[in-house]
Amino acid sequence: MARVVLILLVLTSFSCLGEASSIYKCIQEDKIVFSQSVCPKEFRQHKIEYELGITTEIDSDRKKIKIDPLKALLKRQTISKEKLLQLLESEIYRLKQENSYYEILRSSELQKLERKRYWHTKSKDDPEYIAELSEIHDRFDGLILLNQDSMKQLDDRRNQIIAETKDSERDQSAN
């Protein structure tokens, strides 16, 4: 028991080195210790990540293979054309929803900025207000533009798959 407490104290003393959104779950036999830094080698390690309100636990002893979802959709490896079309359409829909969410966030930030301007009794032509307003619009326009570019790529790929499917159906009906 003293060993577990000692390890916990040592691990927590190095908490400034860990990531703020990650915690490590160190497991050795029946002992479990949580830490903000990487576990010692004699422990098995699971990484618990918290991002955007979602908590995920990953066995970080295993090697990770990161695959970009957009690239996976565009490559269409080992997926039927119908399933690929469904995935492409659902990703396009998700990106449209995300753009709508960005517009809601933009509106909220603009309202907050307007309240701030009102309570500080600044005019609408105040340089600081105009700079903040421009920064908000630039940030959200950039995010929306990235999503629109991705949607265009996905839509082009979807149209290409549909055209290939129609061509192969015509070839089969000709035979």
N, C-alpha and C positions, 0 to 999 in steps of 0.2 A: 504494500500500500504506500509506503514511504517512497518507493521508487517511482510509482505513478505520479505522486504529488511532485516529486523532484523534477521529473520529466515535464510535467505540466508547467511548473514554474520556469524551467529553462526555455520551453517553447514559447511561453507567453512573454518572456523577457525580450525575445526577438520579434515581437509583433510589429514593430515599426518597419521591418523588412518585407512583410507580406503585403499582398494586394488587399485593398479595402473591400473589394467585392468577392473575395475568395477566402474560404476557410478549408483547412485540411483536416480530414478525419483519419487519425492514425490508429491502426488496429494491430494488436499483437495478442494472439490467443484470445482470452476473454476480456482483455483490457481495451478500452476505447478512449482516446484522448483527442480533443479538438484543438487545433492550432491555426494561427494565421501565417505560419511559415511552413516550409516543406518538412515532412516527417523524417526522422532518422532512418537509416537504412534497414534497421532490424524490424521496422514497422511496415505493414502494408498501408497503402495510402489511397484514400478517396478524396477527390477535390470537390468541394461544395461551392457552387457559384451562384451568386445572386445578381441578376441583371434585369432591369425593367420589371420588377415585381415577380419574376419567375426564378425559382430555386431549382437547380439541377445538381445531381450528384453523379460524378464521373469517376470510375475506377482508373485513377491516373497511373497505375502500374502498367496498364495495357498501353500499347502504342496506339496513337490516334492517327487516323487517316482523315484529313480534312478535305471535303469535297464541296466545291462551290455549287449550291443548288441550281443556279442559273446555268452553269456549264454542264451540269448533269442533264438538265432538261434539254439543252440545245444539242447534246451529243446523241441522245436517245439510244443508249446502249441497253440491250436486253429488255426493252419495254415494247409492248405492242403499240402500233400506231394509234389505236383508239385510246389506250391508257395515256400515251404521251400527249395526245391532243387534250385529254381531260386535265392532265397536270399543267399543261401550258395555259389553258383557259383559267384554271383555278389560280395560277400564279399571276396572270394578268388581272384577274378580279381582286386578288389580295393587294396588288400594287395600286389599283384604283381606290380601294378602301383606305390604303395608307395615305394616298394623296388627299382624300377627303379628311382624314384625321389631321394631316398637316394644315389644311385650311382652317379647321376648327382651332388648332393650336395657334395659328397665326392670328385669327380673330380674337382669341383670348389675350394674347400678348399685346395686340393693338389696343384692346380695351384697357388693359392694365397701364399701358403707356399713356393713353389718353387721360385716365384718372390721375396718374402721376403729374402730367402736365397741368391738369386743372387745379390740383391741390397746391402745386408749387407756383401757381398763377403765372405760367409762362404762356407766351403767345404761340400760335401755330407756326410762325416763321422763325422761332428760336432755333439757332444752329444746333444746339445739343439735342433738341427734340427731333429735328430733321435728320440728324445723324443716327439716332436710335431707331427712328422709323425706317430709314433706309437699310440699316443693318438687319432689322426684322424681315423686311421684304426680301433682301438679298439671300438671307439664310434659307427661308422657306422656298423661294423660287429655285434655289440650287437643289434642294432636296426633291422638289417636285420634278425638276428637269431630269435628275438622275433616274427617277422612277419612270418618267415618260420615255427616256432612252431605252431602259430595260423593257418596257412594254412594247416598244417598236420592234426591238430585236425578237422578242417572244412572238409577237404577232407575225413578223416576217417568217419566222421558222414554222409557225402554225400554218400559214398560207402555203409554204413550200411543201409541207407534209400533205396537206389536202390536195395540192396539185399532183404530187407523186402518187397518191392513192387513186386519184381519178385516172391518171395515165395508166397505172397498172391494171385498173378495172377495165379500161378500154382495150388494152392489150389482151386481157383474158377473154373478153367477150368476142374479140376478133378471131381468136383461136377456136 
